[in-house]
Amino acid sequence: MLVAIASSENKDLSKVDMHFGRCRWYCLYDSGKGNLQFVENPFRDDTGHAGCDAADFLAEQGVTMVVAGRFGSKVVERFKSLQIQMVIPDNDPSIHHIIQQFNSKKS
């Protein structure tokens, strides 16, 4: 499964960003292979459809789950139509913590 995690920095110790469409980076974590990479959000400064354009971009990458602090209503509808799961963490975790949770579920 390919998971996108919204982040303000390109480091695994960064906190999950509160804003899906306006975050600076997405951490792409491949839970099957255990590798991760950071890709810059090319739509963060768009004036109109940053969230929906970012959702389409991540879908093109093969993402099946997205983690962020919140999602706008248009983005929620877009992800539902793309059949991509959205996760909002209960606390303010780091990307590293989210990845650890995925790994503990595999064990």
N, C-alpha and C positions, 0 to 999 in steps of 0.2 A: 504494500500500500504506500502511495506517495502522499505525504502530509505536508502542507504549507503552514508555517507558523509566522504570523506577523511580528516584525521586530523593528526597533529603531536603530539597531546596530548589527553589524555582520559578525557577531560573536555568539557562541553558544551559551555564554553566561549572561547575555542580555535578557531583559524582561520581555514577556509577551507584550506587544504593543496594543494599546487600547483601541486603535483605529485601523480597521482592516484596509480600507481603500486609500488611506493617507500615510500608511507606514512607509518607512524608507526601504526596508528590506523584507524579503520572504526567505525564511529558512526552509529549504526543501529537504525533507527527511524521508529516505526510503527505508521503511521498517523491515522489508525483506532482506535487503543487503546491509542495512545498518550504517549507510553512509549519508552524509548531509552536505549540502552546498547552499550558499547564499546567492540570491539573485536580487538585483535592485528592482524596485517597483517603478516601472517606466511611466506610470500614470499618476503618481502621487501629487503632482502639481497641476493636473488637468482641472479645468474649471467646472466641467459639467458632469461627466459620467465616470469619475475615477474608480469608484468601487466596482461598477459593472464591467468596465474595461479590464480591471485587474482580475476580476472573477473569470472572464473569458480567457485572459492570458494564462492563468493558472490551470484552467481546464485544458488548454492546448498543451501544457506541460505534462498532463496526465495525472494531476492532483485529484484525489478522491475524498480528502478531508482537509478542512482548514480550521486553524486555531487562532483566535483573536479575542481581544477584550470586548468588542461589540461589532455588530454588523448593522448597516442601515437597512431599512425596509426594502428598498429596491434590490440590494445585494442579496438579501434573504430570498426574495423571489427568484432571482437569477440562479443562485445556487440550487434551489429546489428544482428548477427546470433542468439544470445540468446534472441533477442527482449527486451533488457533492455535499457531504455531511459538514455541518458547522459545529464547532465546539467553543464554548465560552468557559474558561477556567473559573473555578470558585474563588481562588485567591489571586495573588500577583506573582505567578511562578516565572522562573527563568526558562528559556528554551531548553537548557540542559535538563531541568526537572521534567518538562513535558516528555522529552525523549526517554528519560529513565522510566517514566510511567508506561510508555509503549513497550519498552524492553521487559519490564516486570510482568506485563500481561502475556508476553510470549513464553515466559518460563513456566 
